[in-house]
Amino acid sequence: MLTALIVALTLTAGLAVAWWRMRRALTAVQAERRITDAAVARDHSASVAQLVEGVRRYRAEQAVLAAADAVVTTALAQHAQHRNGDPS
């Protein structure tokens, strides 16, 4: 009877140790995954920020080009008027 009790306790202790090791390994995997997910999120945020900055620069460049186009168009129109003798 005592031997059976010792065997049962040893098996239970072995299962507890196995469960503890599995739990610790699972916790380590989960921590690694959280770190990886955070890194991916940071990279994604940085990529989105770069895209937003690129769009902002593109729109600013387009606004400058539109203003330059308006200036040149106005100057050409005025030049054509003066060339044709229109004093206005």
C-alpha positions as CSV (number, residue, x, y, z in Angstrom):
1,M,0.0,0.0,0.0
2,L,2.8,2.4,0.9
3,T,4.6,1.5,-2.4
4,A,1.4,2.3,-4.4
5,L,1.1,5.6,-2.6
6,I,4.7,6.5,-3.3
7,V,4.3,5.6,-7.0
8,A,1.1,7.6,-7.2
9,L,2.7,10.6,-5.6
10,T,5.8,10.3,-7.8
11,L,3.6,10.1,-10.9
12,T,1.6,13.1,-9.7
13,A,4.7,15.0,-9.0
14,G,6.1,14.1,-12.4
15,L,2.8,15.3,-14.1
16,A,3.0,18.5,-12.1
17,V,6.6,19.1,-13.2
18,A,5.7,18.3,-16.8
19,W,2.7,20.6,-16.6
20,W,4.8,23.4,-15.0
21,R,7.4,23.1,-17.8
22,M,4.8,23.1,-20.5
23,R,3.2,26.2,-18.9
24,R,6.5,28.0,-18.7
25,A,7.3,27.1,-22.3
26,L,3.9,28.3,-23.4
27,T,4.3,31.6,-21.4
28,A,7.7,32.1,-23.1
29,V,6.2,31.5,-26.5
30,Q,3.4,33.9,-25.8
31,A,5.8,36.6,-24.6
32,E,7.9,36.1,-27.7
33,R,4.8,36.5,-29.8
34,R,3.8,39.7,-28.0
35,I,7.2,41.1,-28.6
36,T,7.0,40.1,-32.3
37,D,3.5,41.5,-32.7
38,A,4.7,44.8,-31.1
39,A,7.6,45.0,-33.5
40,V,5.3,44.4,-36.4
41,A,2.9,47.1,-35.1
42,R,5.8,49.5,-34.8
43,D,7.0,48.7,-38.3
44,H,3.4,49.1,-39.6
45,S,3.0,52.4,-37.8
46,A,6.3,53.7,-39.2
47,S,5.3,52.6,-42.7
48,V,1.9,54.3,-42.4
49,A,3.6,57.5,-41.1
50,Q,6.0,57.4,-44.1
51,L,3.1,57.0,-46.5
52,V,1.2,59.9,-44.9
53,E,4.3,62.1,-45.1
54,G,4.8,61.1,-48.7
55,V,1.2,62.0,-49.6
56,R,1.6,65.3,-47.7
57,R,4.8,66.2,-49.6
58,Y,3.1,65.2,-52.9
59,R,0.1,67.4,-52.3
60,A,2.4,70.3,-51.3
61,E,4.4,69.8,-54.5
62,Q,1.2,69.7,-56.5
63,A,0.0,72.9,-54.9
64,V,3.3,74.6,-55.7
65,L,3.2,73.4,-59.3
66,A,-0.5,74.6,-59.7
67,A,0.5,78.0,-58.3
68,A,3.5,78.2,-60.7
69,D,1.2,77.1,-63.6
70,A,-1.3,79.9,-62.7
71,V,1.5,82.5,-62.6
72,V,3.0,81.4,-65.9
73,T,-0.5,81.2,-67.6
74,T,-1.3,84.7,-66.3
75,A,2.0,86.1,-67.5
76,L,1.6,84.5,-71.0
77,A,-1.9,85.9,-71.3
78,Q,-0.8,89.4,-70.3
79,H,2.2,89.1,-72.7
80,A,-0.2,88.1,-75.5
81,Q,-2.5,91.0,-74.7
82,H,0.3,93.6,-74.8
83,R,1.7,92.0,-77.9
84,N,-1.6,92.4,-79.7
85,G,-1.8,96.0,-78.7
86,D,-4.4,95.6,-75.9
87,P,-3.3,98.2,-73.3
88,S,-5.3,96.6,-70.4
